[in-house]
Amino acid sequence: MEKLKQMLPYLLIMIGIFYILPMLIIDTGSGMFILLVLVPLACLLTSLAYGFKNSFTLTFPILVMLIFIPSIFIFYNDSAIVYVFAYGAISLVGSFLGASLSGKI
């Protein structure tokens, strides 16, 4: 339960990224920019910060993946399911790098 409390601020940031950024979509180009550039970059930076501040855990990337799934059906279509795994992998790498940089691994 303590780990979940540590993750909560970072998960709230990810919720904001996954559910507020897509509201800025104007056309297909802006949608692709958000989906392919802004969200992965924000996911990487947030995971890096989480890993740096806390230790590495597999739970965080899994929760990031689970948080993204409903946004697929709200903002995108079924073809965006592949991004669940992409953002999970990005989160995994970011949290691992952050924990490595802080020496908490």
N, C-alpha and C positions, 0 to 999 in steps of 0.2 A: 504494500500500500504506500509505503514511503517513496518508492521509485516512481509510482504513478503521480504522486504529488510533485516530484521533481520534474516530471515530464509535462505536467499540465500547462505551464506557460508556453512552452514550445509547441505543444499540440494545438493550443488556441491560436498561435500565430499561423500554423499550418492550415487550420480551419479557415482563418481569414484569407489566406492565400488561395486556397482551393475554392472558396465560395464568394469572395468579393471581387477578386481579379477578373473572373469570367464575366462579371456584370459590365465590364468596360469594353466588351467585344462589340465592335461596330460593324465589321465585315469579316470575311473569311481571312484576310491578311492579318488583321489584328488578333483574331482568334488563334491563328497558327503561331503568331509571335508570342502570345501569352502562354500557349500550351507547350511550345518548344523552347522558349528562351526564359521568360520571366518566372514561370512556376518552377522549372528545374533549378534555376539559379537561386531562387528564394529557398527552395527545399534543401539545396546543398548548404547554403549559409546558415540556415536555421539548425540543420543537423550538425554542422560543424560546431556551432555555438553550444548545442546540447552536449555533444561529446567532449568538448573542451571543459565545460563547467562540471559535468557529471562523468561517470564512467561509461564505457561502451556496453551496450546491451542490445540484444536482438529484438527486444520488445518495442523499442521506439520505431524502427523502420516498419515493423508489422502494423503498428497503430497508424502510422502515416499512410500505409497502403489502404487500411480499412477506412480511414477518414476520407480518402479520395473517391472511393467507389460510388457513394451516392451522387457526387457531382457529375459523374459520367452521364447519369440518367436525367439530371437536371439541366445541364448546359451543353452536353456533347451528344454523341450517339454511341452505339455499341462498339464501333471501331476504336474508341478511345480506351478500351479495356487494357490494351497493351501498355498504356501509361501507368497503370497501377504497379506493374512490375518495374517499369523504368524509374518511377519516383521512389519505389521501395529500394532499388539498387543505389540510387543517388543518395538516399537517406542513410543507407548502410555505409557507404563509402565516407560520407560526410561525418557521421558520428564516429566511425573508426579513426579517421584522420584527426578529428578534434581530440579524441581521447589519447591518441598517440602523441600529438603535439603537447598535451598537458602532462604526459607521463603517467596517466591513470590507467593504462592498459596492462 
